[in-house]
Amino acid sequence: FVVGSEMSGGVRNISVKDCQFVGTDVGLRFKSTRGRGGIVENIYVDGISMTDISTYALTFNMYYGGKSVAEVLADGGDQTAATQAAVPVTEETPIFRNIEISNVVCHHAGYAMEFKGLPEMPIDGIKLKDIYILSKNDATFNFSKNITKDNVNIVLE
């Protein structure tokens, strides 16, 4: 399931329910970048089963550059979020907020979660509930706020 990359019109009021992902490169992917604009909000994801996800079970990346996650990781990963300075907020600044993800089970992912928001517009108001992820690598959070975790378990393989 992917939301992004060209977000100028925004995405609102979406429900994703009872899906199974087997052998995909990413499980749940939210992506955009500066200059794309748009508001992504009121997304509800519930009842997801994942197995053998080669990269991230869940990723929010506001530095999307046109490559797949597998390509970015093969190139050594993207450290952009850790080194970026804030720029002025404009209508071209993407906004990701008010997203609820619940009842997710993932067995065998490369990485559990990645949150890469913008310093001027952090990913905001993400509710994670009843999530179990078995992965090789833990979760990372950059420029994100109001992330609530209720019964979120990440087990490293």
C-alpha positions as CSV (number, residue, x, y, z in Angstrom):
1,F,0.0,0.0,0.0
2,V,1.5,3.3,-1.1
3,V,0.4,6.9,-0.7
4,G,2.6,9.4,-2.6
5,S,4.7,10.8,-4.4
6,E,3.0,13.6,-6.3
7,M,0.7,14.9,-3.6
8,S,-0.3,18.4,-4.7
9,G,-4.0,17.5,-4.7
10,G,-3.8,15.8,-1.3
11,V,-5.2,12.5,-0.1
12,R,-7.9,12.3,2.6
13,N,-10.3,10.0,4.2
14,I,-9.0,6.6,3.1
15,S,-9.6,3.2,4.8
16,V,-7.4,0.2,4.1
17,K,-8.6,-3.0,5.7
18,D,-7.7,-6.7,5.9
19,C,-4.8,-6.9,3.4
20,Q,-2.0,-9.4,3.1
21,F,1.4,-8.5,1.7
22,V,3.8,-11.4,0.9
23,G,7.3,-10.8,-0.5
24,T,6.8,-7.2,-1.4
25,D,9.6,-4.7,-1.1
26,V,7.7,-2.4,1.3
27,G,4.6,-3.0,3.4
28,L,3.0,0.4,4.1
29,R,4.7,3.3,2.3
30,F,3.9,7.0,2.6
31,K,6.1,9.3,0.5
32,S,6.5,12.8,-0.8
33,T,9.1,15.5,-1.0
34,R,9.5,19.3,-0.8
35,G,7.9,21.0,-3.7
36,R,5.0,18.5,-4.0
37,G,2.6,20.1,-1.5
38,G,-0.7,18.5,-0.5
39,I,-2.2,17.3,2.7
40,V,-2.3,13.6,3.5
41,E,-4.7,13.0,6.4
42,N,-7.4,10.9,7.9
43,I,-5.9,7.6,6.7
44,Y,-7.1,4.5,8.6
45,V,-5.2,1.2,8.2
46,D,-6.4,-1.9,10.0
47,G,-5.9,-5.7,9.8
48,I,-2.6,-6.0,7.8
49,S,-0.6,-9.2,7.6
50,M,2.9,-9.1,6.1
51,T,5.5,-11.8,5.4
52,D,9.0,-11.5,3.9
53,I,9.1,-7.7,3.4
54,S,12.6,-7.0,2.0
55,T,12.8,-3.4,3.3
56,Y,10.5,-1.5,5.6
57,A,7.3,-2.9,7.1
58,L,6.2,0.8,7.5
59,T,7.8,3.9,6.1
60,F,7.1,7.6,6.0
61,N,9.6,9.4,3.9
62,M,9.4,13.1,3.0
63,Y,12.6,12.9,1.0
64,Y,11.4,10.7,-1.9
65,G,13.7,11.0,-4.8
66,G,12.2,8.7,-7.4
67,K,13.9,5.5,-6.4
68,S,12.4,2.4,-4.8
69,V,13.3,1.8,-1.2
70,A,15.4,-1.2,-2.2
71,E,17.4,1.0,-4.6
72,V,18.0,3.7,-1.9
73,L,19.2,1.0,0.6
74,A,21.5,-0.6,-2.1
75,D,23.1,2.8,-2.6
76,G,24.0,3.0,1.1
77,G,20.7,4.5,2.4
78,D,19.5,8.0,2.6
79,Q,20.8,10.1,5.5
80,T,19.1,13.3,4.2
81,A,16.7,13.7,7.1
82,A,19.5,13.8,9.7
83,T,21.3,16.6,7.9
84,Q,18.6,18.9,6.6
85,A,17.8,22.4,7.9
86,A,14.3,23.8,8.0
87,V,13.2,25.9,5.1
88,P,10.1,28.2,5.0
89,V,6.8,26.5,4.8
90,T,4.8,27.2,1.6
91,E,1.9,25.7,-0.3
92,E,4.5,23.3,-1.7
93,T,5.3,21.8,1.7
94,P,3.8,18.3,2.0
95,I,1.8,17.7,5.2
96,F,1.2,14.2,6.6
97,R,-1.0,14.0,9.7
98,N,-3.7,12.1,11.5
99,I,-3.0,8.6,10.3
100,E,-4.1,5.5,12.4
101,I,-2.4,2.1,11.8
102,S,-3.7,-0.8,13.9
103,N,-3.7,-4.6,14.0
104,V,-0.6,-5.2,12.0
105,V,1.5,-8.4,12.1
106,C,4.7,-8.6,10.1
107,H,7.1,-11.6,10.0
108,H,10.6,-11.1,8.5
109,A,11.1,-7.5,7.4
110,G,14.5,-5.9,6.7
111,Y,13.5,-2.9,8.8
112,A,10.6,-2.3,11.2
113,M,9.7,1.3,10.7
114,E,11.1,4.5,9.3
115,F,9.7,8.0,10.0
116,K,11.5,10.8,8.0
117,G,9.6,14.0,8.3
118,L,10.8,17.5,7.3
119,P,12.3,19.7,10.0
120,E,9.8,22.5,9.0
121,M,6.8,20.1,8.8
122,P,7.2,17.0,11.0
123,I,5.0,14.0,10.4
124,D,2.3,14.6,12.9
125,G,-0.4,12.6,14.8
126,I,0.4,9.0,13.8
127,K,-1.4,6.4,16.0
128,L,0.2,3.0,16.1
129,K,-1.8,0.3,17.9
130,D,-1.5,-3.5,18.3
131,I,1.5,-3.9,16.0
132,Y,4.0,-6.8,16.0
133,I,7.0,-6.7,13.7
134,L,9.8,-9.3,13.5
135,S,12.6,-7.6,11.6
136,K,16.4,-7.5,11.2
137,N,16.5,-3.7,12.1
138,D,14.6,-1.5,14.6
139,A,12.5,1.6,14.0
140,T,13.9,5.1,13.4
141,F,12.2,8.4,13.9
142,N,13.3,11.7,12.5
143,F,11.2,14.9,12.5
144,S,8.0,13.3,13.7
145,K,5.8,14.4,16.6
146,N,2.7,13.2,18.4
147,I,3.4,9.6,17.5
148,T,1.5,7.4,19.9
149,K,2.4,3.7,20.3
150,D,-0.1,1.4,22.1
151,N,1.0,-2.3,22.2
152,V,3.7,-1.9,19.6
153,N,6.3,-4.7,19.7
154,I,9.3,-4.9,17.5
155,V,11.4,-8.1,17.8
156,L,14.8,-8.2,16.2
157,E,15.7,-11.4,14.4
